[in-house]
Amino acid sequence: MNQDAQGSSLSLFLRFSVWWLCLGVFSGFAQIPGARDTNFVTIAGSDVFPTSLAIADDGSLFAGGYFTNYGGAGLAAVTHLLPNGRLDPAFAPVTFRTVVDMRILTNISMITNVIVTNLMVIPGSTNRGRVTGMAIFPSGRVAVVGEFNDVNFQRSTGFVSLTANGAVAGTADTNLAGMEPRGALASFSGRVFIYGNHSLDPNPTNGAPGRLPVAEVNSSGTRVGSFVPPTLAELGLFAAFVTHMVSGPTNTIYAFVNAGRSNAPVGYSGYEIFRLHESGLLDTSFADGGRAEVSQIREPFARVSPQGELYISGGFTYRGATVPGPLHRIRLNGDIDPGFIPAIPNLGSPYVGVEPDGNLVMFGVALPEFMVRLRPDGSRDRSYRDPALNRTEATVITESIRMGPDGSAYLMGTITGITGAQFFFDHGVIKVNGGQIKLGFTAQGNSLTLTWPPGFRLQRTPNLNSPSWINVTGATSPWPVSPAAPLDFYRVVSE
């Protein structure tokens, strides 16, 4: 960078390089990717770990599950965490219950000759609901679905939208009650879909099954009529429930379905992936006319890239062929990508997370294995490590992983250790740093010095319109920029 005209050159450098050169003078260095984020507090005192996590634009978290005492604060089923992991004091406790309808009980009393005077808890339950899925609306409200039919002592249908302080903003249309919502998805375009166990809109006159159990909803709980999924008859199915969903390319969604096929023997069920447009129509450009036969795949083992390609871990069958583990990428047309050969250790069927820039974060299940990060081409990113250990170590028994907008990984489960830290914690959420290393600088007089952590190399490009990154030969941190250098943009990448 030419320092002869410090005012104009440095001004341009700061103006146009801010996304590539983070201002260490003002913000300091980020913590190392792959190390536990020590600024994120993991609160002790929860009775059960959360199984659902939704990350808001401001970095705060909605956590949900089957707990009744999150963080020892008496919060049940759902809570709101601040970006630093602490409980949001403004979030009011929400009461989720599963109760029997009075009319059902009245009918039972007529049969059994037992007088029932009010609502009762379903026999054997603990009068608490269970949250099984969440998604954030563009407005900041959170869609909450699960096993409950009563929220704050108001009737619900397994769906409710909440404000950031826990107030009920809306409940689902009554015609969604029959689907028994089990999960929620915010697509790449920001639309929110819920999915469930039973078909939508069945025909009560002849008992014919209705549509694939996927519906779009708005933040008031109203079903969006422009999304019309296929009928089960059109798909050749007599029954279906959606186990999980991920967002797809160009305003599509992938639905993983436990499907009972009409042309199969009675009682037979298999699994399929359907890719739907956000109108509900099948995207016939995917696989076999918009669908692909697949063996059962759990939600933490299937993720999607920013471009809409699917990553599925473990061994499975796909379109009639056996696919061995540990990790595979499915192209947009539905074909397995034979050129994707991940450089990972034996993690069994690893849990998968995808960072916003396409990097992959994985860890083993119930094993003292390493967390690893791969680049989109499958190569190992060895900068993802704790400097003290020269690795990222995860000794966890965990339920799932969620990725933050900065590439951070949030792990939910029973955590016994992470990155060598001396702590033991059950039933929590921890945060592992992600993203890219920040390049720091100091400017004094006409001199500019760049600094970066070990394990990275400095690169530069003359412009960002069509960048051509080249290594800066011999550059080691701290590195004084030559006054004779052109007006370049700089970044650091892992070795």
C-alpha positions in Angstrom: 0.0 0.0 0.0 1.4 3.4 -1.0 1.8 5.5 2.2 3.1 8.7 0.4 -0.4 10.1 0.4 -1.5 8.7 3.8 -4.8 10.6 4.0 -6.2 9.4 0.6 -4.6 6.0 0.5 -5.4 5.0 4.1 -8.9 6.4 3.7 -9.5 4.3 0.6 -7.9 1.3 2.3 -10.2 1.6 5.3 -13.3 2.3 3.1 -12.9 -0.6 0.7 -11.1 -3.2 2.8 -13.2 -3.3 5.9 -14.8 -6.7 5.0 -11.4 -8.2 4.4 -9.3 -6.4 7.0 -11.0 -6.2 10.4 -9.8 -3.3 12.5 -7.7 -4.8 15.2 -7.0 -1.3 16.6 -10.6 -0.8 17.5 -12.0 -4.3 18.0 -9.0 -6.5 18.9 -8.4 -10.0 17.6 -11.2 -12.5 17.4 -10.7 -15.7 19.4 -9.3 -18.6 17.4 -11.8 -20.6 15.3 -12.1 -24.0 16.8 -11.6 -22.9 20.4 -14.4 -22.6 22.9 -15.8 -19.1 23.1 -15.0 -18.0 26.6 -17.2 -14.9 26.3 -20.2 -17.2 25.9 -21.5 -18.3 29.3 -22.8 -21.8 29.7 -25.4 -21.6 32.5 -25.5 -24.4 35.0 -28.6 -25.8 36.7 -30.7 -27.2 33.8 -32.5 -30.5 34.3 -32.5 -31.5 30.6 -30.5 -30.2 27.7 -32.3 -28.3 24.9 -32.9 -30.1 21.6 -33.9 -27.1 19.5 -32.1 -23.9 18.9 -33.0 -20.8 16.7 -30.5 -18.0 16.3 -31.8 -14.4 15.9 -30.2 -11.7 13.8 -28.9 -10.0 17.0 -27.0 -13.1 18.1 -29.5 -14.0 20.8 -30.8 -17.6 21.0 -34.1 -19.3 21.5 -33.6 -22.7 23.1 -36.3 -25.3 23.4 -36.8 -28.9 24.5 -38.2 -31.0 27.3 -36.5 -29.1 30.2 -38.5 -27.7 33.1 -35.8 -25.7 34.8 -33.4 -24.2 32.3 -30.4 -22.6 34.1 -32.0 -23.2 37.4 -34.5 -20.4 36.7 -37.7 -22.5 36.4 -38.0 -21.8 32.7 -39.8 -24.7 31.0 -39.8 -25.9 27.3 -38.4 -22.7 25.8 -36.2 -19.8 26.9 -34.4 -16.8 25.4 -30.6 -16.4 25.8 -28.7 -13.2 25.3 -25.8 -13.2 22.7 -23.4 -13.9 25.6 -25.3 -17.0 26.7 -26.9 -15.6 29.8 -30.7 -15.8 30.4 -32.7 -12.9 29.1 -34.2 -11.3 32.2 -37.0 -9.8 30.1 -38.2 -13.2 28.8 -41.3 -14.2 30.7 -41.8 -17.9 31.5 -44.2 -19.6 29.0 -46.4 -22.4 30.2 -46.7 -25.3 27.7 -49.2 -28.1 28.6 -50.8 -31.1 27.1 -54.4 -31.5 28.3 -57.4 -33.4 27.2 -60.3 -31.6 25.6 -63.4 -31.3 27.9 -65.6 -32.8 25.1 -63.5 -35.9 24.9 -63.5 -36.3 28.6 -67.3 -35.8 28.6 -67.7 -38.6 26.1 -65.4 -40.8 28.2 -67.4 -40.1 31.3 -70.6 -41.2 29.6 -68.9 -44.5 28.7 -67.2 -45.1 32.0 -69.9 -43.5 34.2 -67.2 -41.2 35.7 -68.0 -37.6 36.3 -65.4 -35.2 34.9 -65.7 -31.6 35.8 -62.7 -29.8 34.2 -59.7 -30.3 32.0 -57.4 -33.0 33.0 -53.8 -33.9 32.2 -53.4 -36.8 29.8 -52.9 -39.8 32.0 -49.3 -40.6 32.6 -48.0 -37.1 31.5 -46.4 -34.5 33.7 -48.6 -31.7 32.5 -45.8 -30.2 30.5 -45.4 -29.7 26.8 -42.3 -30.5 24.7 -40.8 -28.1 22.1 -39.4 -30.0 19.1 -38.6 -27.2 16.7 -38.2 -23.5 16.2 -37.5 -21.0 13.5 -37.2 -17.2 13.4 -39.5 -15.0 11.4 -38.1 -11.9 9.6 -40.0 -9.8 12.2 -37.9 -11.4 15.0 -40.7 -13.5 16.4 -40.0 -17.1 16.9 -42.1 -20.0 15.6 -42.3 -22.8 18.3 -43.8 -26.2 17.5 -44.1 -29.4 19.5 -46.1 -31.7 21.7 -48.5 -29.3 23.4 -52.1 -28.0 22.9 -52.2 -25.3 25.5 -49.9 -22.3 25.8 -50.2 -19.9 28.8 -53.6 -21.6 29.4 -54.8 -20.8 25.9 -55.7 -23.5 23.4 -53.1 -24.2 20.8 -52.5 -26.7 18.0 -48.8 -27.6 18.5 -47.7 -24.2 17.2 -47.3 -20.8 18.7 -45.3 -17.7 17.8 -43.6 -15.7 20.5 -42.1 -12.3 20.8 -38.5 -11.9 22.2 -39.9 -11.4 25.6 -42.1 -14.5 25.6 -45.5 -13.0 24.8 -47.8 -15.0 22.6 -48.1 -13.4 19.2 -50.3 -16.0 17.5 -51.4 -19.6 17.4 -51.8 -21.8 14.3 -55.0 -22.2 12.3 -57.1 -24.9 13.7 -56.9 -26.8 10.4 -53.2 -27.4 11.1 -53.9 -29.2 14.4 -54.3 -32.6 12.6 -50.8 -32.6 11.2 -49.3 -32.6 14.7 -46.4 -30.1 14.0 -43.0 -31.5 14.9 -40.5 -29.1 13.3 -40.0 -25.7 11.8 -37.7 -24.3 9.1 -36.8 -20.7 8.1 -35.8 -21.0 4.4 -33.0 -19.1 2.7 -35.6 -16.5 1.6 -36.9 -16.0 5.1 -40.2 -17.8 4.8 -41.2 -20.1 7.7 -42.5 -23.7 7.2 -43.8 -26.1 9.7 -44.0 -29.9 9.2 -45.6 -32.8 11.0 -46.7 -36.3 11.4 -50.0 -36.5 9.5 -51.2 -35.3 6.1 -52.9 -32.0 5.7 -56.5 -31.5 4.4 -57.7 -35.1 4.4 -61.1 -35.8 2.9 -63.5 -36.5 5.8 -66.2 -37.9 3.6 -64.2 -40.9 2.2 -61.2 -41.0 4.6 -58.7 -40.3 1.7 -55.4 -38.9 2.9 -54.7 -35.3 2.1 -51.4 -33.4 1.3 -47.8 -33.8 2.3 -47.7 -32.4 5.9 -45.8 -29.2 5.2 -47.3 -25.8 5.6 -46.1 -22.2 5.3 -47.2 -19.9 8.2 -46.9 -16.3 9.0 -46.0 -14.8 12.4 -49.6 -14.7 13.5 -50.0 -18.4 12.9 -52.1 -18.1 9.8 -51.4 -20.7 7.1 -50.2 -19.0 3.9 -52.5 -20.1 1.1 -50.0 -19.6 -1.8 -48.0 -22.7 -0.6 -49.9 -25.8 -1.7 -47.9 -29.1 -1.3 -48.7 -32.2 -3.4 -51.4 -34.6 -2.3 -50.3 -38.0 -1.1 -52.2 -39.5 -4.0 -50.1 -37.5 -6.5 -46.9 -38.8 -4.8 -48.2 -42.4 -4.8 -48.3 -42.5 -1.0 -51.0 -43.6 1.5 -49.3 -42.1 4.5 -46.4 -39.7 5.2 -44.8 -37.8 8.0 -41.9 -35.4 7.6 -38.9 -36.1 9.9 -37.0 -32.9 9.1 -36.4 -30.2 6.5 -33.6 -28.1 5.2 -33.6 -25.1 2.9 -32.7 -25.7 -0.8 -31.4 -23.8 -3.8 -33.3 -21.0 -5.5 -36.2 -20.8 -3.1 -36.8 -24.5 -2.6 -37.0 -26.7 0.4 -35.9 -30.3 1.0 -38.4 -32.5 3.0 -37.2 -35.8 4.4 -40.2 -38.0 4.6 -41.1 -41.4 6.2 -43.4 -42.5 3.4 -45.9 -45.3 3.0 -46.0 -46.2 -0.7 -49.3 -47.1 -2.2 -47.6 -49.7 -4.6 -45.7 -51.4 -1.8 -46.8 -54.3 0.5 -49.2 -53.4 3.2 -47.3 -52.0 6.2 -44.2 -51.2 4.2 -42.7 -47.8 4.6 -39.5 -46.2 3.2 -37.8 -42.8 3.2 -37.7 -40.2 0.5 -36.3 -36.8 -0.1 -38.7 -34.4 -1.8 -37.5 -31.0 -3.1 -40.4 -28.5 -3.3 -40.6 -25.0 -4.7 -41.9 -22.4 -2.3 -45.2 -22.7 -4.2 -45.4 -26.3 -3.0 -44.8 -27.9 -6.4 -42.2 -30.6 -6.8 -38.9 -29.3 -8.2 -38.6 -31.9 -11.0 -35.0 -30.8 -11.8 -33.9 -32.8 -8.6 -33.2 -36.5 -8.8 -36.1 -38.6 -10.0 -38.8 -36.0 -10.9 -38.3 -34.0 -7.7 -37.7 -37.0 -5.3 -35.1 -39.4 -4.3 -35.4 -42.7 -2.4 -33.1 -42.8 0.6 -32.7 -44.7 3.8 -33.6 -43.2 7.2 -31.4 -40.2 7.9 -31.6 -38.3 11.2 -31.8 -34.5 11.2 -28.3 -33.8 12.6 -26.7 -35.8 9.8 -28.2 -33.9 6.9 -27.3 -30.3 6.1 -27.3 -28.0 3.1 -24.6 -25.7 1.6 -25.3 -22.1 0.9 -25.7 -23.1 -2.8 -28.3 -25.7 -1.9 -26.2 -28.9 -2.2 -27.0 -31.6 0.4 -24.4 -33.0 2.8 -25.4 -36.4 4.3 -23.1 -38.2 6.7 -22.8 -41.9 7.5 -23.6 -44.9 5.4 -27.0 -44.9 3.7 -28.8 -46.1 0.6 -29.6 -43.5 -2.1 -31.7 -44.1 -5.2 -31.3 -47.8 -4.8 -27.5 -47.8 -4.3 -25.5 -48.4 -1.1 -23.4 -45.4 -0.2 -20.7 -46.0 2.4 -19.7 -43.3 4.9 -18.5 -41.0 6.3 -19.8 -37.9 4.3 -21.2 -37.3 0.9 -22.3 -34.3 -1.1 -25.4 -34.4 -3.3 -25.4 -32.1 -6.3 -28.3 -29.8 -7.2 -29.5 -32.3 -9.8 -29.7 -35.0 -7.2 -26.5 -37.0 -8.2 -23.9 -37.9 -5.7 -20.7 -35.8 -6.2 -18.0 -38.3 -6.9 -15.3 -35.6 -6.7 -16.0 -34.7 -3.1 -13.6 -36.8 -1.0 -13.6 -35.4 2.5 -10.3 -35.5 4.4 -11.6 -36.3 7.8 -10.7 -38.9 10.5 -13.0 -41.7 11.4 -15.9 -39.9 13.0 -18.5 -42.6 12.4 -21.6 -40.8 11.3 -20.6 -37.3 12.2 -23.0 -34.5 13.2 -22.7 -31.9 10.5 -22.9 -28.1 10.5 -22.4 -25.8 7.5 -20.9 -22.3 8.0 -22.3 -19.4 5.9 -19.2 -19.5 3.7 -19.6 -23.2 2.9 -17.1 -24.6 5.3 -18.2 -27.8 7.1 -17.9 -28.4 10.9 -18.3 -32.0 12.2 -17.8 -34.0 15.3 -18.3 -37.6 16.4 -21.2 -39.0 18.3 -20.7 -40.0 21.9 -17.0 -40.5 21.2 -13.9 -38.6 22.4 -13.2 -37.5 18.8 -12.0 -34.2 17.3 -14.1 -31.6 15.9 -12.9 -30.9 12.4 -13.5 -28.2 9.8 -13.4 -28.9 6.0 -13.3 -26.4 3.2 -16.0 -26.7 0.5 -13.6 -28.8 -1.6 -13.3 -31.4 1.2 -9.8 -30.5 2.3 -9.0 -30.2 6.0 -8.8 -26.7 7.5 -6.1 -27.1 10.2 -6.4 -23.6 11.4 -9.6 -24.8 13.2 -7.9 -25.6 16.5 -7.2 -24.5 20.0 -3.6 -23.1 20.0 -2.9 -24.7 23.4 -3.8 -28.2 22.1 -3.0 -27.8 18.4 -6.4 -29.3 17.8 -10.1 -28.9 18.5 -11.1 -31.6 20.9 -14.8 -32.4 21.6 -15.6 -34.9 24.3 -19.3 -34.6 24.2 -22.5 -36.5 24.2 -24.7 -34.2 22.3 -27.9 -34.0 20.5 -27.3 -31.6 17.7 -25.3 -28.7 16.2 -26.4 -25.3 15.0 -24.3 -22.8 13.1 -24.3 -19.1 13.8 -24.1 -16.4 11.1 -20.5 -15.8 11.9 -19.6 -19.5 11.6 -19.7 -20.2 15.3 -20.9 -23.7 16.3 -23.5 -24.1 19.0 -23.5 -27.6 20.6 -26.5 -28.8 22.5 -26.3 -31.8 24.8 -24.7 -33.4 27.8 -21.3 -31.8 27.7 -18.3 -33.3 29.5 -15.5 -31.3 28.1 -14.4 -29.1 25.2 -11.0 -27.8 23.9 -9.2 -28.9 27.1 -11.1 -26.6 29.4 -11.3 -27.8 32.9 -15.0 -27.8 33.4 -17.8 -30.3 33.5 -21.3 -29.4 32.6 -24.5 -31.3 31.9 -27.5 -30.3 29.8 -26.3 -27.1 28.2 -25.3 -25.1 25.2 -21.8 -24.1 24.4 -20.3 -22.0 21.7 -17.2 -22.8 19.6 -15.6 -20.0 17.7 -15.9 -20.1 13.9 -15.6 -17.6 11.1 -12.3 -16.4 9.8 -9.3 -15.0 11.5 -9.3 -11.2 11.7 -6.3 -9.4 10.3 -5.3 -6.6 12.6 -3.3 -3.5 11.8 -1.7 -0.5 13.4 -1.2 2.8 11.6 1.3 5.3 12.9 2.5 8.2 10.9 3.2 7.0 7.3 3.7 3.3 8.4 1.2 0.5 8.4 1.8 -2.8 10.2 -0.3 -5.9 9.8 -0.6 -8.7 12.4 -2.3 -12.1 12.4 -2.2 -15.3 14.5 0.2 -18.3 13.8 -0.8 -20.9 11.2 -1.9 -18.4 8.6 -0.4 -16.8 5.6 -0.9 -13.3 4.2 -2.4 -12.7 0.7 -3.2 -9.7 -1.3 -5.2 -8.7 -4.4 -5.3 -5.5 -6.4 -9.1 -5.3 -6.5 -12.2 -7.0 -5.2 -14.4 -6.9 -8.3 -12.5 -10.0 -9.7 -10.0 -10.8 -6.9 -6.8 -12.6 -7.7 -5.3 -13.5 -4.3 -1.6 -14.2 -4.2 0.6 -15.0 -1.3 2.8 -12.2 0.1 6.2 -13.9 -0.1 8.1 -14.0 3.1 5.4 -12.2 5.1 5.4 -13.0 8.8 3.5 -11.3 11.6 4.0 -8.5 12.5 4.6 -7.3 8.9 5.2 -3.7 7.9 3.6 -2.9 4.6 6.1 -1.5 2.2 5.4 2.2 1.2 6.2 1.2 -2.4 3.4 -1.4 -2.5 0.4 -0.7 -4.6 -3.1 0.0 -3.1 -3.9 -3.6 -2.4 -6.4 -5.5 -0.3 -5.2 -8.0 2.2 -6.5 -11.1 3.9 -5.1 -14.1 5.8 -5.9 -17.8 5.1 -4.9 -20.9 6.9 -1.8 -22.8 6.0 
